[in-house]
Amino acid sequence: MKRMSLLALTVLLLGTTGVASARDAGDRIDHRLDRKGDRAEHRMDARGDRIERRFDRSAQWADTHGHPRAAKHLERRGDRIDLRLDRKGERAEAQWDRRGDRIDRRLDRRG
């Protein structure tokens, strides 16, 4: 029984056409570019979080040393930078997703 299933798998793999392999290649490329976009978004999010933490520490120091206006300013500035980098990461992810989808569609049409 096991030998029969291995034989069937071999016949199935040998019987695939170039069309099927092109579609599989498109899916693999699409998946790889999706992961690349996810990593770009994660990298930007982490960078924004690090910058925001640095500004928050500076704001805490300013607040404890009698500079409340500077503390508010630093905190708002850190929040703005974090938000900007979050948006930048989302745009990068969307760009890589669109690129992967475009390549996948092109390879699907080829078949």
C-alpha positions as CSV (number, residue, x, y, z in Angstrom):
1,M,0.0,0.0,0.0
2,K,2.8,2.4,0.9
3,R,4.6,1.6,-2.3
4,M,1.5,2.3,-4.3
5,S,1.1,5.8,-2.8
6,L,4.7,6.6,-3.5
7,L,4.3,5.5,-7.1
8,A,1.1,7.6,-7.4
9,L,3.0,10.6,-6.0
10,T,5.8,10.1,-8.5
11,V,3.5,9.9,-11.4
12,L,1.6,13.0,-10.2
13,L,4.8,15.0,-9.9
14,L,6.1,13.9,-13.3
15,G,2.8,14.7,-14.9
16,T,2.6,18.3,-13.9
17,T,2.9,20.8,-16.7
18,G,4.9,24.0,-17.0
19,V,1.6,25.9,-16.3
20,A,1.2,24.4,-12.9
21,S,4.8,25.0,-12.0
22,A,4.5,28.6,-13.2
23,R,1.5,29.1,-11.0
24,D,3.3,27.5,-8.1
25,A,6.3,29.8,-8.7
26,G,4.0,32.8,-8.7
27,D,2.5,31.7,-5.4
28,R,6.0,31.2,-3.9
29,I,7.1,34.6,-5.1
30,D,4.0,36.2,-3.8
31,H,4.4,34.5,-0.4
32,R,8.1,35.6,-0.2
33,L,7.3,39.2,-1.0
34,D,4.5,39.2,1.6
35,R,7.0,38.0,4.2
36,K,9.4,40.7,3.1
37,G,6.6,43.3,3.6
38,D,5.8,41.9,7.0
39,R,9.4,42.2,8.0
40,A,9.6,45.8,6.8
41,E,6.5,46.7,8.7
42,H,7.8,45.0,11.9
43,R,11.2,46.8,11.5
44,M,9.5,50.2,11.2
45,D,7.2,49.5,14.2
46,A,10.1,48.4,16.4
47,R,12.1,51.5,15.3
48,G,9.2,53.8,16.2
49,D,8.7,52.1,19.5
50,R,12.4,52.5,20.4
51,I,12.4,56.2,19.5
52,E,9.2,56.7,21.4
53,R,10.7,55.1,24.5
54,R,13.7,57.3,24.3
55,F,11.5,60.4,24.1
56,D,9.4,59.2,27.0
57,R,12.5,58.7,29.1
58,S,13.6,62.3,28.3
59,A,10.1,63.5,29.1
60,Q,10.1,61.8,32.5
61,W,13.5,63.3,33.2
62,A,12.3,66.8,32.2
63,D,9.2,66.4,34.3
64,T,11.0,65.3,37.4
65,H,13.5,68.2,37.1
66,G,10.8,70.9,37.0
67,H,10.2,71.3,33.2
68,P,6.6,70.2,32.6
69,R,6.2,72.1,29.3
70,A,9.3,70.5,27.9
71,A,8.1,67.1,29.1
72,K,4.8,67.4,27.3
73,H,6.5,68.6,24.1
74,L,8.9,65.6,24.2
75,E,6.1,63.2,24.8
76,R,4.1,64.5,21.9
77,R,7.1,64.5,19.6
78,G,7.8,60.9,20.4
79,D,4.2,59.9,19.7
80,R,4.3,61.7,16.4
81,I,7.5,60.0,15.3
82,D,6.1,56.6,16.3
83,L,2.9,57.2,14.4
84,R,4.8,58.3,11.3
85,L,7.0,55.2,11.4
86,D,4.0,53.0,11.9
87,R,2.4,54.5,8.8
88,K,5.7,54.1,6.9
89,G,5.8,50.5,7.8
90,E,2.2,49.9,6.7
91,R,2.9,51.6,3.3
92,A,6.0,49.4,2.9
93,E,4.1,46.3,3.6
94,A,1.3,47.3,1.2
95,Q,3.9,48.0,-1.5
96,W,5.5,44.6,-1.2
97,D,2.1,42.9,-1.1
98,R,1.0,44.7,-4.3
99,R,4.3,43.8,-6.0
100,G,3.9,40.1,-5.1
101,D,0.3,40.1,-6.3
102,R,1.3,41.6,-9.6
103,I,4.0,39.0,-10.2
104,D,1.6,36.2,-9.2
105,R,-1.1,37.4,-11.6
106,R,1.5,37.8,-14.4
107,L,2.7,34.2,-13.9
108,D,-0.9,32.9,-13.7
109,R,-1.8,34.6,-17.0
110,R,1.2,33.0,-18.6
111,G,-0.3,29.5,-18.1
